[in-house]
């Protein structure tokens, strides 16, 4: 059985989040949470919270523990861009795009693989 959790409007660019996601993709949920707890990146904390939310969904709906779950897929999508202006010479301005991310995590029971 699969369980899902989402996080949206994260103020980190998708490229930075994907760098962390690539390290934990395909691992068990328990191992991933340990690795994310050791990293000092901002995206690691956000991703850890999303994984814990997916684990809570699995516990609530099927009574599964964190040790019994495995990450099936993690999608990092780009969200809305916040547009800012930076003052430049001669009264002109440049636009700055602050990119945001959306994370979608799907976990499944490890027993289904066997």
Buried (B, 14 or more C-beta within 10 A) or exposed (E): EEBBBEBEEBEBBBEBBBEBBEEBEEBBBBEBBEBBEEBEBBBBBBBBBBBBBBBEBBBEEEEBEBEBBBBBEBEBEEBEEEEEEEEEEEEEEEEEEEBBBBBBBBBBBBEEEE
